[in-house]
Amino acid sequence: MANNINAITMPKFGLTMEKGSVSAWHVEVGKTVAVGDEIADIETEKVTSAYESPIAGTWRRSVASVGDELPIGSLIGVMASPEIDDAQIDSFIAKFTPT
């Protein structure tokens, strides 16, 4: 993940899921995360499920707060190498566009 900033977005757990909310965070800023580590619990209309990290890296920012209800693809967190400064992360967040 050399010098990259990576978006962690609201996942889509089912065909009919349109939005979800973070019901708990399992990572703290600065923690090294491996692929498959549980980073959050995501609550939908039907279920609450653990969200496993799709990438490895350093957790730099939790963007969504517990209880925030967001559409699929919304930015909920940021992983970036330790060399990336906070201003770059702030800029990334400000410019993020959901897919």
Secondary structure as UniProt FT lines:
FT   TURN            2..3
FT   STRAND          5..9
FT   TURN            15..16
FT   STRAND          19..25
FT   TURN            29..30
FT   STRAND          32..33
FT   TURN            35..36
FT   STRAND          38..43
FT   STRAND          48..52
FT   STRAND          57..62
FT   TURN            66..67
FT   STRAND          69..71
FT   TURN            72..73
FT   STRAND          75..80
FT   TURN            82..83
FT   HELIX           86..95
//
